[in-house]
Amino acid sequence: MAFKFTDENFESEVLQSDIPVLIDFYADWCGPCKMMAPVIEELAGEYQGTVKIGKLNVDEAPGISSKYRVMSIPTLLFIKNGEVVDTVVGAVSKNQVIDKLNQIK
């Protein structure tokens, strides 16, 4: 199951994570975000233990969204050692996300 990132746990779960992190910036009202949701859930199970995969609701955490300059959703941020190493904007295929994940593992 995909992790839920929030203002409260972002520092410990993302920035201090000892494994790479994929964050799906989304909103409940966003159609393309709903298309990505099953992909994110599948990948969270497939990469459990090697990449922390989760979602961050932009309406609930506008400060984090602003800090990382998320202007449109869905936006996927790939973070390793507390630093953004890659970004994907928009709905993409599962294979495109897998390619990015394999580059940061």
DSSP file (Angstrom, degrees, kcal/mol; ACC not computed):
  #  RESIDUE AA STRUCTURE BP1 BP2  ACC     N-H-->O    O-->H-N    N-H-->O    O-->H-N    TCO  KAPPA ALPHA  PHI   PSI    X-CA   Y-CA   Z-CA
    1    1 A M              0   0    0      0, 0.0    52,-0.1     0, 0.0     2,-0.1   0.000 360.0 360.0 360.0 138.9    0.0    0.0    0.0
    2    2 A A        -     0   0    0      1,-0.1    52,-0.3    52,-0.1     2,-0.1  -0.367 360.0-116.1 -66.2 140.6    1.3    3.5   -0.9
    3    3 A F  E     -a   54   0A   0     50,-2.5    52,-2.9    -2,-0.1     2,-0.7  -0.401  19.7-130.1 -72.5 150.6    2.5    5.6    2.0
    4    4 A K  E     -a   55   0A   0     50,-0.2     2,-0.3    -2,-0.1    52,-0.2  -0.915  21.4-158.2-107.0 110.8    0.7    8.8    2.9
    5    5 A F  E     +a   56   0A   0     50,-2.8    52,-0.5    -2,-0.7     2,-0.3  -0.681  18.0 170.8 -87.8 141.6    3.1   11.7    3.2
    6    6 A T     >  -     0   0    0     -2,-0.3     4,-1.4    50,-0.1    55,-0.1  -0.838  50.9 -95.2-138.7 173.0    2.0   14.7    5.3
    7    7 A D  T  4 S+     0   0    0     -2,-0.3     4,-0.4    53,-0.2     3,-0.1   0.882 123.5  53.1 -56.2 -38.2    3.5   17.9    6.7
    8    8 A E  T  4 S+     0   0    0      1,-0.2     4,-0.3     2,-0.1    -1,-0.2   0.854 119.3  28.4 -71.0 -36.5    4.1   16.0   10.0
    9    9 A N  T  > S+     0   0    0      1,-0.1     4,-3.0     2,-0.1     5,-0.4   0.443  91.2  96.9-107.5   1.3    6.0   13.1    8.6
   10   10 A F  H  X>S+     0   0    0     -4,-1.4     4,-2.3     1,-0.2     5,-1.5   0.917  84.6  49.0 -59.8 -47.4    7.7   14.5    5.5
   11   11 A E  I  4>S+     0   0    0     -4,-0.4     5,-1.6     3,-0.2    -1,-0.2   0.947 120.5  34.8 -57.7 -52.0   11.0   15.3    7.2
   12   12 A S  I  45S+     0   0    0     -4,-0.3    -2,-0.2     3,-0.2    -1,-0.2   0.892 124.8  39.8 -74.6 -40.0   11.4   11.8    8.8
   13   13 A E  I  <5S+     0   0    0     -4,-3.0    -3,-0.2     3,-0.1    -2,-0.2   0.761 131.7  17.9 -85.0 -25.3    9.8    9.7    6.1
   14   14 A V  I ><5S+     0   0    0     -4,-2.3     3,-1.1    -5,-0.4    68,-0.4   0.814 127.6  38.1-109.4 -62.2   11.2   11.4    3.0
   15   15 A L  I 3 <S+     0   0    0     -5,-1.5    -3,-0.2     1,-0.3    -4,-0.1   0.814 126.2  37.4 -68.3 -30.6   14.2   13.6    3.7
   16   16 A Q  T 3 <S+     0   0    0     -5,-1.6    -1,-0.3    -6,-0.3    -4,-0.1   0.286  86.3 130.8-103.0  10.4   15.8   11.3    6.2
   17   17 A S    <   -     0   0    0     -3,-1.1    64,-0.3    -6,-0.2    65,-0.1  -0.371  51.7-149.4 -66.2 139.2   14.8    8.0    4.4
   18   18 A D  S    S+     0   0    0      2,-0.1    -1,-0.1    63,-0.1    -4,-0.0   0.463  83.5  53.0 -88.6  -0.9   17.7    5.6    4.0
   19   19 A I  S    S-     0   0    0     -5,-0.1    32,-0.1     1,-0.1    62,-0.1  -0.905 103.3 -84.0-124.7 159.1   16.1    4.3    0.8
   20   20 A P        -     0   0    0      0, 0.0    32,-2.8     0, 0.0     2,-0.4  -0.188  44.8-145.5 -58.6 155.8   15.0    6.3   -2.3
   21   21 A V  E     -bC  52  79A   0     58,-3.1    58,-3.3    30,-0.2     2,-0.5  -0.976  12.1-160.9-129.6 138.0   11.5    7.8   -2.2
   22   22 A L  E     -bC  53  78A   0     30,-2.8    32,-2.5    -2,-0.4     2,-0.5  -0.985  13.3-166.0-115.3 122.6    8.9    8.4   -4.9
   23   23 A I  E     -bC  54  77A   0     54,-2.7    54,-2.4    -2,-0.5     2,-0.8  -0.939   9.1-156.3-111.8 127.0    6.2   11.0   -4.0
   24   24 A D  E     -bC  55  76A   0     30,-2.5    32,-2.7    -2,-0.5     2,-0.6  -0.892  10.8-154.2 -98.9 106.5    3.0   11.3   -6.1
   25   25 A F  E     +bC  56  75A   0     50,-3.1    50,-1.4    -2,-0.8     2,-0.3  -0.737  36.0 148.3 -80.5 121.9    1.7   14.8   -5.6
   26   26 A Y  E     -b   57   0A   0     30,-2.2    32,-2.9    -2,-0.6    33,-0.4  -0.856  39.3-142.3-145.6 174.1   -2.0   14.6   -6.2
   27   27 A A    >   -     0   0    0     -2,-0.3     3,-1.4    30,-0.2     6,-0.1  -0.983  26.9-123.4-142.1 150.6   -5.5   15.9   -5.4
   28   28 A D  T 3  S+     0   0    0     -2,-0.3    -1,-0.1     1,-0.3     6,-0.1   0.788 112.1  52.2 -63.0 -27.7   -8.8   14.0   -4.9
   29   29 A W  T 3  S+     0   0    0      4,-0.0     2,-0.6    -3,-0.0    -1,-0.3   0.467  85.2 105.9 -87.7  -2.3  -10.5   16.2   -7.6
   30   30 A C    <>  -     0   0    0     -3,-1.4     4,-1.7     1,-0.2    -3,-0.1  -0.702  54.3-160.3 -90.0 117.3   -7.8   15.6  -10.3
   31   31 A G  H  > S+     0   0    0     -2,-0.6     4,-1.5     1,-0.2     3,-0.3   0.945  92.4  47.0 -60.8 -53.0   -8.7   13.2  -13.1
   32   32 A P  H  > S+     0   0    0      0, 0.0     4,-1.5     0, 0.0    -1,-0.2   0.835 108.8  57.7 -60.4 -30.5   -5.2   12.3  -14.3
   33   33 A C  H  > S+     0   0    0      1,-0.2     4,-1.5     2,-0.2    -2,-0.2   0.901 103.5  52.4 -64.1 -39.8   -4.2   11.7  -10.6
   34   34 A K  H  < S+     0   0    0     -4,-1.7    -1,-0.2    -3,-0.3    -3,-0.1   0.842 106.2  54.3 -64.8 -32.9   -7.0    9.1  -10.4
   35   35 A M  H  < S+     0   0    0     -4,-1.5     4,-0.4     1,-0.2    -1,-0.2   0.853 110.8  45.8 -67.2 -33.9   -5.6    7.4  -13.4
   36   36 A M  H  X S+     0   0    0     -4,-1.5     4,-2.5     1,-0.2     3,-0.4   0.725  91.7  84.5 -80.3 -22.8   -2.1    7.2  -11.7
   37   37 A A  H  X S+     0   0    0     -4,-1.5     4,-2.4     1,-0.2     5,-0.2   0.882  90.0  46.2 -53.1 -49.0   -3.5    6.0   -8.4
   38   38 A P  H  > S+     0   0    0      0, 0.0     4,-2.4     0, 0.0    -1,-0.2   0.874 112.3  52.3 -64.7 -33.1   -3.6    2.2   -9.3
   39   39 A V  H  > S+     0   0    0     -4,-0.4     4,-2.6    -3,-0.4    -2,-0.2   0.932 110.2  47.7 -64.1 -45.9   -0.1    2.4  -10.8
   40   40 A I  H  X S+     0   0    0     -4,-2.5     4,-2.2     1,-0.2    -1,-0.2   0.911 112.1  50.2 -62.5 -42.7    1.3    4.0   -7.6
   41   41 A E  H  X S+     0   0    0     -4,-2.4     4,-1.5    -5,-0.2    -2,-0.2   0.929 111.8  47.6 -61.8 -45.9   -0.4    1.4   -5.4
   42   42 A E  H  X S+     0   0    0     -4,-2.4     4,-2.3     1,-0.2     3,-0.3   0.936 113.3  47.5 -60.5 -47.3    0.9   -1.5   -7.6
   43   43 A L  H  X S+     0   0    0     -4,-2.6     4,-2.6     1,-0.2    -1,-0.2   0.856 104.6  60.5 -65.4 -34.9    4.5   -0.1   -7.5
   44   44 A A  H  < S+     0   0    0     -4,-2.2    -1,-0.2     1,-0.2     4,-0.2   0.896 110.9  41.7 -59.1 -39.3    4.3    0.5   -3.7
   45   45 A G  H >< S+     0   0    0     -4,-1.5     3,-0.8    -3,-0.3    -2,-0.2   0.908 115.5  49.0 -72.3 -42.6    3.8   -3.2   -3.3
   46   46 A E  H 3< S+     0   0    0     -4,-2.3    -2,-0.2     1,-0.2    -1,-0.2   0.818 119.0  37.5 -68.9 -31.3    6.3   -4.3   -5.9
   47   47 A Y  T >X S+     0   0    0     -4,-2.6     3,-2.5    -5,-0.2     4,-2.5   0.259  80.2 144.9-105.5  11.0    9.1   -2.0   -4.6
   48   48 A Q  T <4 S+     0   0    0     -3,-0.8     4,-0.1     1,-0.3    -3,-0.1  -0.264  74.3  15.1 -54.6 128.9    8.4   -2.4   -0.9
   49   49 A G  T 34 S+     0   0    0      2,-0.2    -1,-0.3     1,-0.1     3,-0.1   0.126 126.5  56.7  93.4 -20.7   11.7   -2.4    1.0
   50   50 A T  T <4 S+     0   0    0     -3,-2.5     2,-0.4     1,-0.4    -2,-0.2   0.724 116.3  17.9-112.2 -32.6   13.7   -1.0   -1.8
   51   51 A V  S  < S-     0   0    0     -4,-2.5     2,-0.7   -32,-0.1    -1,-0.4  -0.989  72.1-133.7-139.4 130.5   11.9    2.3   -2.7
   52   52 A K  E     - b   0  21A   0    -32,-2.8   -30,-2.8    -2,-0.4     2,-0.5  -0.759  29.7-170.8 -84.1 116.9    9.4    4.1   -0.4
   53   53 A I  E     + b   0  22A   0     -2,-0.7   -50,-2.5   -32,-0.2     2,-0.3  -0.933  18.3 136.9-116.9 128.3    6.4    5.0   -2.6
   54   54 A G  E     -ab   3  23A   0    -32,-2.5   -30,-2.5    -2,-0.5     2,-0.3  -0.922  41.4-106.3-157.9-177.8    3.7    7.2   -1.4
   55   55 A K  E     -ab   4  24A   0    -52,-2.9   -50,-2.8    -2,-0.3     2,-0.4  -0.872  13.6-161.4-122.2 148.7    1.3   10.1   -2.1
   56   56 A L  E     -ab   5  25A   0    -32,-2.7   -30,-2.2    -2,-0.3     2,-0.6  -0.976  19.0-137.4-132.0 119.7    1.1   13.6   -0.9
   57   57 A N  E >>  - b   0  26A   0    -52,-0.5     4,-1.6    -2,-0.4     3,-0.7  -0.647   8.1-154.0 -78.3 117.7   -2.2   15.5   -1.2
   58   58 A V  T 34 S+     0   0    0    -32,-2.9    -1,-0.2    -2,-0.6     7,-0.2   0.780  93.8  55.7 -66.3 -26.4   -1.4   19.0   -2.5
   59   59 A D  T 34 S+     0   0    0    -33,-0.4    -1,-0.3     1,-0.2   -32,-0.1   0.793 112.6  41.7 -74.5 -27.4   -4.6   20.5   -0.8
   60   60 A E  T <4 S+     0   0    0     -3,-0.7   -53,-0.2     1,-0.2    -2,-0.2   0.673 126.0  32.7 -91.8 -20.2   -3.5   19.1    2.6
   61   61 A A     X  +     0   0    0     -4,-1.6     4,-1.9     1,-0.1     3,-0.3  -0.468  64.2 153.8-135.3  63.0    0.2   20.1    2.3
   62   62 A P  H  > S+     0   0    0      0, 0.0     4,-2.3     0, 0.0     5,-0.2   0.801  71.9  60.9 -65.2 -27.6    0.4   23.2    0.2
   63   63 A G  H  > S+     0   0    0      2,-0.2     4,-2.4     1,-0.2     5,-0.1   0.922 107.2  43.2 -64.9 -44.4    3.7   24.3    1.9
   64   64 A I  H  > S+     0   0    0     -3,-0.3     4,-2.0     2,-0.2    -1,-0.2   0.914 113.4  52.3 -67.3 -42.5    5.6   21.2    0.7
   65   65 A S  H  <>S+     0   0    0     -4,-1.9     5,-2.9     1,-0.2    -2,-0.2   0.905 112.6  45.8 -58.8 -41.9    4.0   21.5   -2.8
   66   66 A S  H ><5S+     0   0    0     -4,-2.3     3,-1.6     3,-0.2    -2,-0.2   0.906 108.1  56.0 -68.0 -43.0    5.1   25.1   -3.0
   67   67 A K  H 3<5S+     0   0    0     -4,-2.4    -1,-0.2     1,-0.3    -2,-0.2   0.876 112.9  41.6 -57.6 -39.7    8.6   24.3   -1.7
   68   68 A Y  T 3<5S-     0   0    0     -4,-2.0    -1,-0.3    -5,-0.1    -2,-0.2   0.251 113.2-120.0 -95.0  12.9    9.1   21.7   -4.5
   69   69 A R  T < 5 +     0   0    0     -3,-1.6     2,-0.9     1,-0.2    -3,-0.2   0.858  43.1 177.0  53.8  43.4    7.5   24.0   -7.1
   70   70 A V      < +     0   0    0     -5,-2.9    -1,-0.2     1,-0.2     3,-0.1  -0.704   8.3 164.5 -78.8 108.2    4.7   21.6   -8.0
   71   71 A M        +     0   0    0     -2,-0.9     2,-0.3     1,-0.2    -1,-0.2   0.707  61.4  23.5-100.6 -26.3    2.6   23.6  -10.4
   72   72 A S  S    S-     0   0    0      2,-0.0    -1,-0.2    18,-0.0    18,-0.2  -0.973  86.9 -92.2-140.1 155.8    0.5   20.9  -12.0
   73   73 A I  S    S+     0   0    0     -2,-0.3   -40,-0.2     1,-0.1    18,-0.1  -0.918  91.8  41.1-127.6 151.9   -0.6   17.5  -10.9
   74   74 A P  S    S+     0   0    0      0, 0.0    16,-3.7     0, 0.0     2,-0.4   0.475  72.8 166.0 -73.1 145.8    0.1   14.7  -10.9
   75   75 A T  E     -CD  25  89A   0    -50,-1.4   -50,-3.1    14,-0.2     2,-0.5  -1.000  21.5-155.0-125.4 131.0    3.8   15.3  -10.4
   76   76 A L  E     -CD  24  88A   0     12,-3.5    12,-2.4    -2,-0.4     2,-0.5  -0.927   7.8-165.5-106.8 124.4    6.1   12.5   -9.4
   77   77 A L  E     -CD  23  87A   0    -54,-2.4   -54,-2.7    -2,-0.5     2,-0.6  -0.930   6.9-155.2-109.0 132.6    9.3   13.4   -7.5
   78   78 A F  E     -CD  22  86A   0      8,-2.7     7,-3.3    -2,-0.5     8,-1.3  -0.935  17.9-172.1-106.5 118.6   12.1   10.9   -7.1
   79   79 A I  E     +CD  21  84A   0    -58,-3.3   -58,-3.1    -2,-0.6     2,-0.4  -0.933  11.7 177.0-120.7 132.6   14.2   11.7   -4.0
   80   80 A K  E >  S- D   0  83A   0      3,-2.7     3,-1.8    -2,-0.4   -62,-0.1  -0.998  74.8  -5.4-134.7 130.4   17.4   10.1   -3.0
   81   81 A N  T 3  S-     0   0    0     -2,-0.4    -1,-0.1   -64,-0.3   -66,-0.1   0.849 130.5 -56.6  54.9  37.3   19.4   11.1    0.1
   82   82 A G  T 3  S+     0   0    0    -68,-0.4     2,-0.4     1,-0.2    -1,-0.3   0.460 117.5 106.7  80.0   0.9   17.0   14.0    0.7
   83   83 A E  E <  S-D   80   0A   0     -3,-1.8    -3,-2.7   -68,-0.0     2,-0.4  -0.902  75.4-114.7-117.3 142.0   17.6   15.5   -2.8
   84   84 A V  E     +D   79   0A   0     -2,-0.4    -5,-0.3    -5,-0.2     3,-0.1  -0.606  35.3 171.6 -71.3 124.0   15.3   15.5   -5.8
   85   85 A V  E     +     0   0A   0     -7,-3.3     2,-0.3    -2,-0.4    -6,-0.2   0.582  63.1   6.1-110.0 -15.9   17.0   13.4   -8.5
   86   86 A D  E     -D   78   0A   0     -8,-1.3    -8,-2.7     2,-0.0    -1,-0.3  -0.982  57.5-159.3-163.0 157.4   14.2   13.3  -11.1
   87   87 A T  E     -D   77   0A   0     -2,-0.3     2,-0.4   -10,-0.2   -10,-0.2  -0.999   1.7-169.4-142.8 140.2   10.7   14.6  -11.8
   88   88 A V  E     -D   76   0A   0    -12,-2.4   -12,-3.5    -2,-0.3     2,-0.5  -0.998   9.8-160.7-129.7 128.8    7.8   13.5  -14.0
   89   89 A V  E     +D   75   0A   0     -2,-0.4   -14,-0.2   -14,-0.2   -16,-0.1  -0.929  54.2  13.6-112.4 131.7    4.8   15.8  -14.6
   90   90 A G  S    S-     0   0    0    -16,-3.7     2,-0.3    -2,-0.5   -14,-0.1  -0.199 101.9 -43.4  98.6 168.8    1.5   14.4  -15.8
   91   91 A A        +     0   0    0    -18,-0.1     2,-0.3    -2,-0.1    -2,-0.1  -0.580  65.3 173.3 -74.1 129.7    0.0   10.9  -16.1
   92   92 A V        -     0   0    0     -2,-0.3    -2,-0.1    -4,-0.1     2,-0.0  -0.842  34.1 -86.0-132.6 168.8    2.5    8.4  -17.5
   93   93 A S     >  -     0   0    0     -2,-0.3     4,-1.6     1,-0.1     3,-0.2  -0.307  35.0-115.1 -74.4 159.7    2.7    4.7  -18.0
   94   94 A K  H  > S+     0   0    0      1,-0.2     4,-2.6     2,-0.2     5,-0.2   0.889 116.9  56.6 -59.1 -39.8    3.7    2.2  -15.3
   95   95 A N  H  > S+     0   0    0      1,-0.2     4,-2.4     2,-0.2    -1,-0.2   0.864 103.1  53.5 -63.4 -35.9    6.7    1.3  -17.5
   96   96 A Q  H  > S+     0   0    0      2,-0.2     4,-1.6     1,-0.2    -1,-0.2   0.900 111.1  46.3 -65.2 -39.4    7.9    4.9  -17.6
   97   97 A V  H  X S+     0   0    0     -4,-1.6     4,-2.6     2,-0.2    -2,-0.2   0.906 110.7  52.9 -68.7 -40.6    7.8    5.1  -13.8
   98   98 A I  H  X S+     0   0    0     -4,-2.6     4,-2.7     1,-0.2     5,-0.2   0.914 106.0  53.8 -60.3 -43.2    9.6    1.7  -13.5
   99   99 A D  H  X S+     0   0    0     -4,-2.4     4,-1.1     1,-0.2    -1,-0.2   0.921 111.4  45.3 -57.6 -44.0   12.4    3.0  -15.7
  100  100 A K  H  X S+     0   0    0     -4,-1.6     4,-1.1     1,-0.2     3,-0.4   0.912 112.2  51.5 -66.2 -42.9   12.8    6.0  -13.4
  101  101 A L  H >X S+     0   0    0     -4,-2.6     4,-1.3     1,-0.2     3,-0.6   0.904 107.2  52.9 -62.1 -41.1   12.7    3.9  -10.3
  102  102 A N  H 3< S+     0   0    0     -4,-2.7    -1,-0.2     1,-0.2    -2,-0.2   0.775 104.9  56.8 -67.2 -24.8   15.3    1.5  -11.6
  103  103 A Q  H 3< S+     0   0    0     -4,-1.1    -1,-0.2    -3,-0.4    -2,-0.2   0.782 113.1  39.0 -74.5 -27.4   17.6    4.5  -12.3
  104  104 A I  H <<        0   0    0     -4,-1.1    -2,-0.2    -3,-0.6    -1,-0.2   0.582 360.0 360.0-101.4  -9.2   17.5    5.6   -8.6
  105  105 A K     <        0   0    0     -4,-1.3    -1,-0.2    -5,-0.1    -2,-0.1   0.508 360.0 360.0 -65.6 360.0   17.6    2.3   -6.8
